[in-house]
Amino acid sequence: MGVALVLADIFRGSQYRQTHADGLGRAQRRVMSAIELCRTAALGGHVEQCDACGHQRISYNSCRNRHCPRCQSLARAQWLEHRQAELLPKVEYFHVVFTLPEPVAMIAYQNKRTLYDILFRTSAETLRTIAADPKHLGAEIGFITVLHTWGQNLQHHPHVHCVVPGGGIAPDGEHWVACRPGFFLPVRVLSRLFRRLFLEQLRHAFDTVALHFYGQLEPLQDPQAFAAFLAPAAQAEWVVYAKPPFGDARHVLDYLGRYTHRVAISNQRLVNFDNGHVTFRWKDYKHPAATKTMTLEADEFIRRFLLHVLPDGFKHIRSYGWLANRHRTAKLATCHRLLGVAAPADETLDPMEDYRDHYQRLTGKSLRDCPVCGKGHMLCIEIFLPGALPRAPPPADYVH
């Protein structure tokens, strides 16, 4: 059985850096380097040995870059651990998605930080405004929003996923307002307000010279050209949709675990890298039952992956309403009181807990069990620094 293909293999096996040196940004170069070095001797690591059979293995350190497909499991589990206390029992949860139309998405790619921020702000304002309207829900809501910038084929497709409880706090703060079973807010109303709010803020960004245009979009620096470019988007229906409601809070966590720390493509979707071409699996949502394969030249595959590198320090998961950091503790206490449910116990985490024990507690998967005998535990017998090698490395067959 061959070694599974990973994204780093494609980066190492191409000349993308050399052939596209002028078009690569610093953040993109850093992401490529981090993924290439992830779990290699360049980052250091440790040697483990089974206390029962003596089997040894080398474990190299992870890069921990948020774009790396190998480094999301523990980060995802830790994030979900903190979210458990925020989920409300006895409440139906909904999944609402806001998507940018193609012309606006083109501007967004050249102005990521500005337009992604606008996308977060306006989608949140849309939900909170319509929910607060007595004609619809008439309550203050709280929700989590996650930014994704890709589609299954890795093209640029910016959209946000919002996970929203189906109810909120009444204006008087003294009772809980629940939505109708199976229905949260009218999608068309959300879509129209979202479109208006987004275009208003986009025009403001243009007027304050917060937008930059390059290449084929350079003519949009002219106000008349910019207005003409946006005119069709102002008349089109913007895509906002609500999926069927989740079950209980456990189903919400399962969903969040799949979406919050996802990267543009996982290693599991990679099929083959041969003769300068990459083949990967993708879902064609026009035919939901079909999982297809797509083959691209390596340079095009890498170009598409790098479309989704976020600006440094950009926060791609945000909370709003009574889940916002400033109000969360007090507002959640109010929600529990109004729903008549007990607040979850405050579990104090051990800061000295070993990451392997932490991972097992959160995921149920053990990193300590011996992969050979299955009876012993893998114990660290040596730590080596980045760029160094263990003093007596185990056989190459056992390196992972």
C-alpha positions as CSV (number, residue, x, y, z in Angstrom):
1,M,0.0,0.0,0.0
2,G,1.5,3.3,-1.1
3,V,2.0,6.4,1.0
4,A,-1.1,8.7,0.9
5,L,-0.8,11.8,-1.2
6,V,-0.8,15.1,0.7
7,L,-0.9,18.7,-0.4
8,A,2.7,19.2,0.5
9,D,3.8,16.6,-2.1
10,I,2.1,18.8,-4.8
11,F,3.8,21.9,-3.6
12,R,7.2,20.2,-3.5
13,G,6.8,18.6,-6.8
14,S,6.0,21.7,-8.8
15,Q,7.9,24.8,-9.9
16,Y,5.1,27.2,-9.0
17,R,7.2,29.5,-6.8
18,Q,9.7,30.0,-9.6
19,T,7.3,30.4,-12.4
20,H,4.9,32.7,-10.5
21,A,7.4,34.6,-8.4
22,D,6.0,38.0,-9.3
23,G,2.4,37.1,-8.5
24,L,2.9,35.5,-5.1
25,G,2.2,37.5,-2.0
26,R,4.0,37.1,1.3
27,A,1.1,35.3,3.0
28,Q,0.8,32.8,0.1
29,R,4.5,32.1,0.2
30,R,4.4,31.6,4.0
31,V,1.4,29.2,3.7
32,M,3.2,27.1,1.0
33,S,6.3,26.9,3.2
34,A,4.4,26.0,6.3
35,I,2.5,23.2,4.5
36,E,5.7,21.8,3.0
37,L,7.6,21.8,6.3
38,C,4.7,20.4,8.3
39,R,5.6,17.1,10.1
40,T,9.1,17.1,8.8
41,A,12.5,17.2,10.5
42,A,12.7,20.9,9.7
43,L,10.2,21.6,12.5
44,G,11.7,19.2,15.0
45,G,9.9,16.4,16.8
46,H,10.3,13.5,19.2
47,V,10.9,9.8,19.3
48,E,8.3,7.5,20.9
49,Q,8.7,4.0,22.1
50,C,6.1,1.4,23.0
51,D,6.4,0.4,26.7
52,A,5.2,-3.2,25.8
53,C,6.8,-4.3,22.5
54,G,9.5,-1.7,22.1
55,H,8.3,-0.4,18.7
56,Q,9.7,3.0,17.9
57,R,8.4,5.8,15.7
58,I,9.3,9.4,14.9
59,S,6.7,12.1,15.3
60,Y,7.5,15.4,13.7
61,N,6.0,18.6,14.8
62,S,3.1,20.3,13.0
63,C,3.2,23.7,11.4
64,R,-0.2,24.7,13.0
65,N,-1.0,26.9,10.0
66,R,-4.7,27.4,9.7
67,H,-4.6,26.7,5.9
68,C,-2.8,23.3,6.4
69,P,-5.1,20.3,6.0
70,R,-3.0,18.3,8.5
71,C,-3.2,20.7,11.4
72,Q,-6.9,21.3,12.0
73,S,-8.0,18.3,14.2
74,L,-6.9,19.5,17.6
75,A,-7.7,23.1,16.8
76,R,-11.2,22.1,15.8
77,A,-11.7,19.9,18.9
78,Q,-10.5,22.7,21.2
79,W,-12.8,25.3,19.6
80,L,-15.8,22.9,19.8
81,E,-15.0,22.3,23.5
82,H,-15.5,26.0,24.2
83,R,-18.7,26.1,22.2
84,Q,-20.5,23.3,24.0
85,A,-21.5,25.6,26.9
86,E,-23.0,28.1,24.4
87,L,-25.5,25.8,22.9
88,L,-29.0,26.0,24.2
89,P,-31.1,22.8,24.9
90,K,-34.8,22.7,23.9
91,V,-34.0,25.1,21.0
92,E,-34.1,24.4,17.3
93,Y,-31.0,25.6,15.3
94,F,-30.9,26.8,11.8
95,H,-28.2,27.1,9.1
96,V,-28.3,30.3,6.9
97,V,-25.9,31.0,4.1
98,F,-25.1,34.3,2.5
99,T,-23.3,34.3,-0.8
100,L,-21.6,37.1,-2.8
101,P,-22.6,37.3,-6.5
102,E,-19.8,36.8,-9.0
103,P,-19.1,40.5,-9.9
104,V,-18.8,41.4,-6.3
105,A,-16.7,38.3,-5.6
106,M,-14.2,39.5,-8.3
107,I,-13.8,42.7,-6.3
108,A,-13.5,40.8,-3.1
109,Y,-10.5,38.8,-4.3
110,Q,-8.5,41.9,-4.9
111,N,-9.8,43.5,-1.6
112,K,-10.1,40.5,0.7
113,R,-9.8,42.1,4.1
114,T,-12.2,45.0,3.2
115,L,-14.9,43.0,1.5
116,Y,-14.8,39.9,3.8
117,D,-15.3,42.3,6.7
118,I,-18.3,43.9,4.9
119,L,-19.7,40.4,4.2
120,F,-19.5,39.5,7.9
121,R,-21.0,42.9,9.1
122,T,-23.8,43.0,6.6
123,S,-24.9,39.4,6.9
124,A,-24.9,39.8,10.7
125,E,-26.8,43.1,10.5
126,T,-29.3,41.5,8.2
127,L,-30.1,38.6,10.5
128,R,-30.3,40.8,13.6
129,T,-32.5,43.4,11.9
130,I,-35.0,41.0,10.5
131,A,-35.1,38.9,13.7
132,A,-35.7,42.0,15.8
133,D,-38.7,43.1,13.6
134,P,-42.0,42.2,15.4
135,K,-43.4,41.2,12.0
136,H,-41.0,38.3,11.9
137,L,-39.5,37.2,15.3
138,G,-39.3,40.3,17.5
139,A,-36.3,39.2,19.5
140,E,-32.6,39.6,20.0
141,I,-30.7,36.6,18.6
142,G,-27.1,35.3,18.9
143,F,-25.2,33.3,16.3
144,I,-21.9,32.1,15.0
145,T,-20.7,32.9,11.5
146,V,-18.0,31.1,9.5
147,L,-16.3,32.4,6.3
148,H,-15.6,30.0,3.4
149,T,-14.1,31.3,0.2
150,W,-14.2,28.2,-2.0
151,G,-16.4,25.9,-3.9
152,Q,-15.8,22.2,-4.4
153,N,-13.8,22.9,-7.5
154,L,-11.6,25.3,-5.6
155,Q,-12.8,28.4,-7.5
156,H,-13.2,31.6,-5.6
157,H,-16.7,31.5,-4.0
158,P,-17.0,33.7,-0.9
159,H,-19.9,33.0,1.4
160,V,-20.6,32.8,5.1
161,H,-22.4,30.0,7.1
162,C,-24.4,31.2,10.0
163,V,-25.6,28.8,12.8
164,V,-28.5,30.5,14.5
165,P,-30.8,29.3,17.3
166,G,-34.5,29.5,16.4
167,G,-35.5,32.1,19.0
168,G,-34.2,34.9,21.1
169,I,-34.6,37.3,24.0
170,A,-37.7,39.5,24.0
171,P,-37.2,43.3,24.0
172,D,-38.3,43.4,27.7
173,G,-35.6,40.8,28.5
174,E,-38.2,38.8,30.5
175,H,-39.3,36.0,28.2
176,W,-38.0,33.8,25.3
177,V,-39.4,34.2,21.8
178,A,-39.4,31.0,19.8
179,C,-39.7,30.9,16.0
180,R,-42.3,28.8,14.3
181,P,-41.3,25.1,14.2
182,G,-39.2,24.4,11.1
183,F,-39.1,28.0,10.0
184,F,-36.8,30.8,11.1
185,L,-36.9,33.9,8.9
186,P,-38.1,34.6,5.3
187,V,-35.3,34.1,2.9
188,R,-36.4,36.7,0.3
189,V,-36.6,39.4,3.0
190,L,-33.1,38.4,4.2
191,S,-31.8,38.5,0.6
192,R,-33.1,42.0,-0.2
193,L,-31.8,43.6,3.0
194,F,-28.4,41.8,2.6
195,R,-28.1,43.1,-0.9
196,R,-28.9,46.7,0.1
197,L,-26.7,46.8,3.1
198,F,-23.7,45.2,1.3
199,L,-23.9,47.5,-1.7
200,E,-24.2,50.6,0.6
201,Q,-21.1,49.6,2.4
202,L,-19.3,48.7,-0.8
203,R,-20.0,52.1,-2.3
204,H,-18.8,53.7,0.9
205,A,-15.6,51.8,0.7
206,F,-15.1,53.0,-2.9
207,D,-15.9,56.6,-1.9
208,T,-13.3,56.5,0.9
209,V,-10.7,55.0,-1.4
210,A,-10.6,51.7,0.6
211,L,-10.7,49.6,-2.6
212,H,-7.9,48.8,-5.0
213,F,-8.2,47.5,-8.5
214,Y,-5.7,45.6,-10.6
215,G,-5.5,43.9,-14.0
216,Q,-8.8,43.6,-15.7
217,L,-10.5,45.4,-12.9
218,E,-8.3,48.5,-13.1
219,P,-10.9,50.5,-15.1
220,L,-13.2,50.3,-12.0
221,Q,-11.1,53.1,-10.4
222,D,-13.3,55.4,-12.4
223,P,-16.6,56.2,-10.5
224,Q,-18.8,55.8,-13.5
225,A,-17.2,52.5,-14.5
226,F,-17.6,51.3,-10.9
227,A,-21.3,52.2,-10.8
228,A,-22.0,50.6,-14.1
229,F,-20.2,47.4,-13.0
230,L,-22.4,47.2,-9.9
231,A,-25.6,48.0,-11.6
232,P,-26.6,44.4,-12.6
233,A,-25.8,43.2,-9.1
234,A,-28.1,45.8,-7.6
235,Q,-31.0,44.3,-9.7
236,A,-30.1,40.6,-9.3
237,E,-31.4,38.3,-6.6
238,W,-28.6,37.6,-4.1
239,V,-28.3,34.0,-2.9
240,V,-29.4,33.6,0.7
241,Y,-30.7,30.2,1.7
242,A,-31.7,28.4,4.9
243,K,-31.1,24.7,5.2
244,P,-33.5,22.5,7.2
245,P,-33.1,22.9,10.9
246,F,-30.7,20.7,12.9
247,G,-31.8,18.3,15.5
248,D,-30.5,18.8,19.0
249,A,-27.4,20.7,20.2
250,R,-25.2,17.6,19.5
251,H,-26.1,17.7,15.8
252,V,-25.1,21.4,15.8
253,L,-21.7,20.5,17.2
254,D,-21.2,17.8,14.6
255,Y,-22.0,20.3,11.9
256,L,-19.7,23.0,13.3
257,G,-16.9,20.4,13.6
258,R,-17.2,19.8,9.8
259,Y,-17.3,23.5,8.9
260,T,-15.3,25.7,11.3
261,H,-11.8,24.6,10.6
262,R,-12.1,23.3,7.1
263,V,-9.5,24.3,4.6
264,A,-10.0,24.7,0.8
265,I,-9.3,21.0,0.2
266,S,-8.5,18.1,2.5
267,N,-5.8,15.5,1.8
268,Q,-8.5,12.9,1.6
269,R,-9.9,14.4,-1.5
270,L,-6.5,14.2,-3.4
271,V,-6.4,11.2,-5.8
272,N,-3.3,11.4,-7.8
273,F,-0.3,13.7,-8.7
274,D,1.4,12.5,-11.9
275,N,3.1,14.0,-14.9
276,G,2.4,17.6,-13.7
277,H,-1.3,17.0,-13.1
278,V,-3.4,16.8,-10.0
279,T,-6.6,14.7,-9.7
280,F,-9.0,15.3,-6.9
281,R,-12.6,14.4,-5.9
282,W,-15.3,17.0,-5.8
283,K,-19.1,17.1,-5.4
284,D,-21.1,18.6,-8.1
285,Y,-24.0,20.1,-6.2
286,K,-26.1,20.3,-9.4
287,H,-26.1,16.5,-9.2
288,P,-25.9,16.0,-5.4
289,A,-25.6,12.2,-5.5
290,A,-22.5,12.2,-7.7
291,T,-18.9,12.5,-6.5
292,K,-16.7,13.3,-9.5
293,T,-13.0,13.6,-10.1
294,M,-11.3,16.7,-11.7
295,T,-7.8,16.8,-13.1
296,L,-5.9,20.1,-13.3
297,E,-2.4,21.1,-14.2
298,A,-0.4,21.4,-11.0
299,D,0.1,25.1,-11.5
300,E,-3.7,25.7,-11.9
301,F,-4.4,23.5,-8.9
302,I,-2.0,25.5,-6.7
303,R,-3.3,28.8,-8.0
304,R,-6.8,27.8,-7.0
305,F,-5.7,26.7,-3.6
306,L,-3.9,29.9,-3.0
307,L,-7.0,32.0,-3.9
308,H,-8.2,31.1,-0.4
309,V,-5.2,32.2,1.7
310,L,-6.7,34.8,4.2
311,P,-5.0,38.0,5.1
312,D,-2.7,37.8,8.2
313,G,-4.7,37.9,11.4
314,F,-8.0,37.9,9.7
315,K,-10.7,36.3,12.0
316,H,-12.8,33.9,9.9
317,I,-15.1,32.7,12.7
318,R,-17.1,35.4,14.5
319,S,-19.9,35.6,17.0
320,Y,-22.8,38.1,17.1
321,G,-25.7,39.2,19.1
322,W,-25.8,37.7,22.6
323,L,-23.0,35.4,21.6
324,A,-20.6,38.3,21.0
325,N,-17.7,38.3,23.4
326,R,-18.7,41.5,25.2
327,H,-22.2,40.1,26.2
328,R,-21.8,36.4,26.1
329,T,-21.7,35.4,29.7
330,A,-24.5,37.7,30.9
331,K,-26.8,37.1,27.9
332,L,-26.3,33.3,28.0
333,A,-27.3,33.4,31.7
334,T,-30.5,35.2,30.7
335,C,-31.2,32.7,27.9
336,H,-30.8,29.8,30.4
337,R,-33.1,31.5,32.9
338,L,-35.8,32.3,30.3
339,L,-35.7,28.7,28.9
340,G,-35.8,27.2,32.4
341,V,-32.7,25.2,31.9
342,A,-29.6,24.9,34.1
343,A,-26.4,26.5,32.9
344,P,-23.7,23.9,32.1
345,A,-21.0,23.3,34.7
346,D,-17.9,25.4,34.4
347,E,-15.1,22.9,33.8
348,T,-11.7,24.2,34.7
349,L,-9.2,22.9,32.2
350,D,-5.8,21.7,33.3
351,P,-3.2,23.9,31.6
352,M,-0.5,21.3,32.0
353,E,-2.6,18.5,30.3
354,D,-0.5,16.7,27.7
355,Y,-1.7,17.4,24.1
356,R,-2.1,13.7,23.5
357,D,-4.4,13.3,26.5
358,H,-6.2,16.5,25.5
359,Y,-6.7,15.2,22.0
360,Q,-8.1,11.8,23.3
361,R,-10.4,13.5,25.7
362,L,-11.9,15.8,23.0
363,T,-12.0,13.3,20.1
364,G,-12.0,9.9,21.6
365,K,-9.1,8.9,19.5
366,S,-5.8,7.9,21.1
367,L,-2.4,9.1,20.0
368,R,-0.7,6.9,22.6
369,D,-1.8,3.4,21.7
370,C,0.9,1.4,20.0
371,P,0.1,0.8,16.3
372,V,1.9,-2.5,16.3
373,C,0.9,-4.5,19.4
374,G,-2.1,-2.4,20.4
375,K,-1.4,-3.2,24.1
376,G,1.3,-0.8,25.1
377,H,1.5,3.0,25.1
378,M,3.9,5.1,23.1
379,L,6.2,7.1,25.5
380,C,8.5,9.9,24.5
381,I,12.1,8.9,24.8
382,E,13.8,11.8,23.0
383,I,13.0,15.3,21.8
384,F,15.0,16.9,18.9
385,L,15.1,20.5,17.8
386,P,14.1,21.9,14.4
387,G,16.5,20.9,11.7
388,A,18.1,18.2,13.8
389,L,17.7,14.4,13.7
390,P,17.1,11.9,16.5
391,R,20.3,10.3,17.8
392,A,19.3,6.8,16.8
393,P,16.4,7.0,14.4
394,P,14.1,4.0,14.1
395,P,13.9,2.1,10.8
396,A,12.5,4.2,7.9
397,D,9.5,1.9,7.6
398,Y,8.2,3.3,10.9
399,V,8.5,7.0,10.1
400,H,5.2,8.7,9.7
